[in-house]
Amino acid sequence: EFDNGKFPGSINIPKDRISINKNRIKEMNLPVIVCSNSAYESSIAIRIIKETGIKEVYNGGSWTELCKLQDKI
């Protein structure tokens, strides 16, 4: 999904690698926007990220839709 469309400056951390990257995510000190073509997968990723203590976590929808929004800006 990430390779088919990504937002400039974004990074890809697959859902199964979130736990081992939690410090990296926290150190960015930025809101986290989760993108996935599956609403179910997004909800799992959001839950895992929030469990690490990060409060600003948002569902960005699919990468393709997010890129379409970027093109309109």
ChimeraX attribute file (.defattr): number of C-alpha atoms within 10 A of each C-alpha:
attribute: neighborCount
match mode: 1-to-1
recipient: residues
	/A:1	12
	/A:2	17
	/A:3	7
	/A:4	7
	/A:5	14
	/A:6	17
	/A:7	13
	/A:8	8
	/A:9	5
	/A:10	10
	/A:11	9
	/A:12	13
	/A:13	15
	/A:14	12
	/A:15	16
	/A:16	10
	/A:17	11
	/A:18	18
	/A:19	17
	/A:20	10
	/A:21	13
	/A:22	16
	/A:23	11
	/A:24	11
	/A:25	18
	/A:26	15
	/A:27	8
	/A:28	9
	/A:29	10
	/A:30	11
	/A:31	13
	/A:32	20
	/A:33	14
	/A:34	21
	/A:35	25
	/A:36	21
	/A:37	15
	/A:38	10
	/A:39	14
	/A:40	10
	/A:41	14
	/A:42	21
	/A:43	16
	/A:44	12
	/A:45	24
	/A:46	23
	/A:47	12
	/A:48	17
	/A:49	23
	/A:50	14
	/A:51	12
	/A:52	14
	/A:53	10
	/A:54	17
	/A:55	12
	/A:56	13
	/A:57	16
	/A:58	14
	/A:59	15
	/A:60	16
	/A:61	16
	/A:62	19
	/A:63	20
	/A:64	18
	/A:65	15
	/A:66	15
	/A:67	14
	/A:68	12
	/A:69	10
	/A:70	11
	/A:71	8
	/A:72	6
	/A:73	5
